[in-house]
Amino acid sequence: MAELMHGASLLSRPADEFGNDGLVEEMWAVKAMDHAEVHFNLITSVHPSCLRLTPYDDQIYQTFRQDFPDLKVDILSDDILKSPEAKLAWRNFAEKFNKLEDYSYGTLMRADASKEFSPENSLLVVRIQFLAIEIARNIEGYNDEVYRKFRPAPKTLLTSENNGSQQQEVSQ
């Protein structure tokens, strides 16, 4: 546990201090996996069209669609996101949001918006790419399918009525 806490404290240090420290890489992987799980739980619990991922969603989306008007966000690949031309375009896009906390952190994103996270359906991107694409997926309806397919069953409340038990569905 002490090693884990030490590793977590390292994440706040400048990256150029480390080289290829295995503990730091492991901590980043854990943080990225945790973020992916939280995000998937969110988009399957609340209708994606109602979600706000940041206070700047509208600005991120508008700038994203100005800079990438033809990028289809439903199914992505490393080839689409990491070609030399794409890297340059994304670098220019990211710099517009360099005041946003954690904008350049590594984050996992689903390659296919209609599927859940898996090793085969995950891409490593920087956080601002993740935000831009996931905000677009929410607005453009591409996350609706995972919401329908993976939405948790409604919770039930047990109530007593006339000496009998009855289950009531709680609307979400």
C-alpha positions, 0 to 999 in steps of 0.5 A: 500500500505504501508503494501505491501511495508513493506511486500516486504522489509521483504522478504530480511530478513533471514527466521529464524527471522520470525517464521510463520508470516502470512504477509511474507507467503502471500508475498511469495505466491504473489511472487510465483504466479507472477513468475508462471504467468510470466513464463507461458507467456514466454513459450507461447510467445517464442518457449520453445526450444529458451528460456534460463531461466538462464545463467547456463541452460546448467550446470543445465540441465547436472547436473539434468540429471546426478543426475536424469537420469530417472525422467520423467518431463512431469507429476510430483506429490508431491509423485515423488518429495517429497518422503524421497529419492527424498527429499535427492536427491533434497537437494544434487542437490540444494547444487550444485547450492547454489551460484545461487540467490534465488535457495531455494525460494518457486516457483510454477510449473505446475504438467502437462507440457501440461496444464496451471497453475491452483490450481489442476495443481500446485506444490510448489517446490524450485526454483532450482527444478523448473529451472531444470525441466523447462529447461528439459521440454524446451530442451526435448520438453514437453513445446511445447504443451502449446506453441501451445495451449496457444500462443497469436494470432499474433499482427496486424498492420493497414496500409493504402494502396491506400486509403484503410486499410489493416491488416498485420500480424506481424511475431513472 
